[in-house]
């Protein structure tokens, strides 16, 4: 089993275990989160991820973009799994409120930014070999 798979499995396990604590930290946000702020977090995580990884992709050497993608992948997986668990926990408690979907929105946004950045990376360096 290669290192990338092991890191992603650890990110999944840690995200699933730490979901309820993510929910409690989101509930403690001041001012309290609203549904509009969840939408802002989703769009912001997509745009921010593409910008951060994109800055590495536009550099001449392709290793910087590759490294940025490899670092963001387990982070996005962790946040998404944490959000899934936090949302599931809040459904179990029968309280679906904006903090319960915050980390789910952030995780989906980060996963989308990694996927889009990966496509951009492949297009940018298709003739680099």
C-alpha positions as a Markdown table, in Angstrom:
| # | Residue | x | y | z |
|---|---|---|---|---|
| 1 | Unk | 0.0 | 0.0 | 0.0 |
| 2 | Unk | 1.5 | 3.3 | -1.0 |
| 3 | Unk | 1.9 | 6.3 | 1.3 |
| 4 | Unk | -0.7 | 8.4 | -0.4 |
| 5 | Unk | -3.4 | 5.8 | 0.4 |
| 6 | Unk | -2.3 | 5.5 | 4.0 |
| 7 | Unk | -2.4 | 9.2 | 4.5 |
| 8 | Unk | -5.9 | 9.4 | 3.0 |
| 9 | Unk | -7.1 | 6.5 | 5.1 |
| 10 | Unk | -5.8 | 8.3 | 8.3 |
| 11 | Unk | -7.5 | 11.5 | 7.1 |
| 12 | Unk | -10.8 | 9.7 | 6.7 |
| 13 | Unk | -10.5 | 8.0 | 10.1 |
| 14 | Unk | -9.5 | 11.2 | 11.9 |
| 15 | Unk | -12.3 | 13.2 | 10.2 |
| 16 | Unk | -14.9 | 10.6 | 11.2 |
| 17 | Unk | -13.7 | 10.5 | 14.8 |
| 18 | Unk | -13.4 | 14.3 | 15.2 |
| 19 | Unk | -16.8 | 15.2 | 13.7 |
| 20 | Unk | -18.7 | 15.9 | 16.9 |
| 21 | Unk | -15.9 | 18.2 | 18.1 |
| 22 | Unk | -16.1 | 20.1 | 14.8 |
| 23 | Unk | -19.8 | 20.5 | 15.4 |
| 24 | Unk | -19.2 | 21.9 | 18.9 |
| 25 | Unk | -16.6 | 24.4 | 17.6 |
| 26 | Unk | -18.9 | 25.5 | 14.8 |
| 27 | Unk | -21.7 | 26.0 | 17.4 |
| 28 | Unk | -19.4 | 28.3 | 19.4 |
| 29 | Unk | -18.9 | 30.7 | 16.5 |
| 30 | Unk | -19.5 | 34.4 | 17.4 |
| 31 | Unk | -21.6 | 35.9 | 15.9 |
| 32 | Unk | -23.7 | 32.7 | 15.3 |
| 33 | Unk | -23.6 | 31.2 | 11.9 |
| 34 | Unk | -26.5 | 31.7 | 9.5 |
| 35 | Unk | -27.5 | 29.9 | 6.3 |
| 36 | Unk | -26.1 | 32.7 | 4.2 |
| 37 | Unk | -22.7 | 32.3 | 5.9 |
| 38 | Unk | -22.7 | 28.6 | 5.1 |
| 39 | Unk | -23.1 | 29.5 | 1.4 |
| 40 | Unk | -20.4 | 32.1 | 1.7 |
| 41 | Unk | -18.1 | 29.4 | 3.3 |
| 42 | Unk | -18.8 | 27.0 | 0.5 |
| 43 | Unk | -18.1 | 29.4 | -2.3 |
| 44 | Unk | -15.1 | 30.9 | -0.4 |
| 45 | Unk | -13.5 | 27.5 | 0.1 |
| 46 | Unk | -13.8 | 26.7 | -3.6 |
| 47 | Unk | -12.3 | 30.0 | -4.7 |
| 48 | Unk | -9.6 | 30.1 | -2.0 |
| 49 | Unk | -8.5 | 26.5 | -2.7 |
| 50 | Unk | -8.3 | 27.2 | -6.4 |
| 51 | Unk | -6.3 | 30.4 | -5.8 |
| 52 | Unk | -3.8 | 28.8 | -3.4 |
| 53 | Unk | -3.2 | 25.7 | -5.5 |
| 54 | Unk | -3.3 | 27.8 | -8.7 |
| 55 | Unk | -0.5 | 30.0 | -7.5 |
| 56 | Unk | 1.7 | 26.9 | -7.3 |
| 57 | Unk | 0.5 | 25.6 | -10.6 |
| 58 | Unk | 1.4 | 28.8 | -12.5 |
| 59 | Unk | 5.1 | 28.4 | -11.4 |
| 60 | Unk | 7.4 | 27.0 | -14.1 |
| 61 | Unk | 8.4 | 23.9 | -12.2 |
| 62 | Unk | 5.6 | 21.4 | -12.0 |
| 63 | Unk | 6.7 | 19.9 | -8.7 |
| 64 | Unk | 5.2 | 22.9 | -6.8 |
| 65 | Unk | 1.7 | 22.4 | -8.2 |
| 66 | Unk | 2.0 | 18.6 | -7.7 |
| 67 | Unk | 3.1 | 19.1 | -4.0 |
| 68 | Unk | 0.2 | 21.6 | -3.4 |
| 69 | Unk | -2.3 | 19.1 | -4.8 |
| 70 | Unk | -0.9 | 16.3 | -2.7 |
| 71 | Unk | -1.0 | 18.4 | 0.5 |
| 72 | Unk | -4.6 | 19.7 | -0.1 |
| 73 | Unk | -6.0 | 16.2 | -0.9 |
| 74 | Unk | -5.9 | 14.8 | 2.7 |
| 75 | Unk | -6.9 | 18.1 | 4.2 |
| 76 | Unk | -10.0 | 18.2 | 2.0 |
| 77 | Unk | -10.8 | 14.6 | 2.8 |
| 78 | Unk | -10.4 | 15.2 | 6.5 |
| 79 | Unk | -12.6 | 18.3 | 6.5 |
| 80 | Unk | -15.3 | 16.5 | 4.4 |
| 81 | Unk | -15.3 | 13.4 | 6.6 |
| 82 | Unk | -15.5 | 15.6 | 9.7 |
| 83 | Unk | -18.4 | 17.5 | 8.2 |
| 84 | Unk | -20.2 | 14.3 | 7.3 |
| 85 | Unk | -19.9 | 13.0 | 10.9 |
| 86 | Unk | -20.9 | 16.4 | 12.3 |
| 87 | Unk | -24.0 | 16.5 | 10.1 |
| 88 | Unk | -24.9 | 12.9 | 11.0 |
| 89 | Unk | -24.4 | 13.6 | 14.7 |
| 90 | Unk | -26.7 | 16.7 | 14.4 |
| 91 | Unk | -29.3 | 14.7 | 12.6 |
| 92 | Unk | -29.1 | 12.1 | 15.3 |
| 93 | Unk | -29.7 | 14.9 | 17.9 |
| 94 | Unk | -32.5 | 16.2 | 15.7 |
| 95 | Unk | -31.1 | 19.7 | 15.4 |
| 96 | Unk | -30.2 | 20.7 | 11.9 |
| 97 | Unk | -28.8 | 24.2 | 12.2 |
| 98 | Unk | -26.2 | 26.1 | 10.2 |
| 99 | Unk | -23.2 | 25.0 | 12.3 |
| 100 | Unk | -24.1 | 21.4 | 11.6 |
| 101 | Unk | -23.4 | 21.8 | 7.9 |
| 102 | Unk | -20.4 | 24.2 | 8.1 |
| 103 | Unk | -17.7 | 21.6 | 7.9 |
| 104 | Unk | -19.6 | 19.7 | 5.3 |
| 105 | Unk | -19.8 | 22.8 | 3.1 |
| 106 | Unk | -16.1 | 23.5 | 3.7 |
| 107 | Unk | -15.2 | 19.9 | 2.8 |
| 108 | Unk | -17.2 | 19.9 | -0.4 |
| 109 | Unk | -15.7 | 23.2 | -1.4 |
| 110 | Unk | -12.2 | 22.0 | -0.8 |
| 111 | Unk | -12.8 | 18.7 | -2.6 |
| 112 | Unk | -14.2 | 20.7 | -5.6 |
| 113 | Unk | -11.2 | 23.0 | -5.5 |
| 114 | Unk | -8.8 | 20.1 | -5.5 |
| 115 | Unk | -10.6 | 18.4 | -8.4 |
| 116 | Unk | -10.7 | 21.7 | -10.5 |
| 117 | Unk | -7.0 | 22.4 | -9.7 |
| 118 | Unk | -6.1 | 18.9 | -10.7 |
| 119 | Unk | -7.7 | 19.4 | -14.1 |
| 120 | Unk | -5.9 | 22.7 | -14.5 |
| 121 | Unk | -2.6 | 21.1 | -13.5 |
| 122 | Unk | -3.1 | 18.3 | -16.1 |
| 123 | Unk | -3.9 | 20.9 | -18.8 |
| 124 | Unk | -1.0 | 23.1 | -17.8 |
| 125 | Unk | 1.6 | 20.4 | -17.8 |
| 126 | Unk | 0.3 | 18.0 | -20.5 |
| 127 | Unk | 3.3 | 18.7 | -22.7 |
| 128 | Unk | 5.9 | 19.1 | -19.9 |
| 129 | Unk | 7.2 | 15.5 | -20.2 |
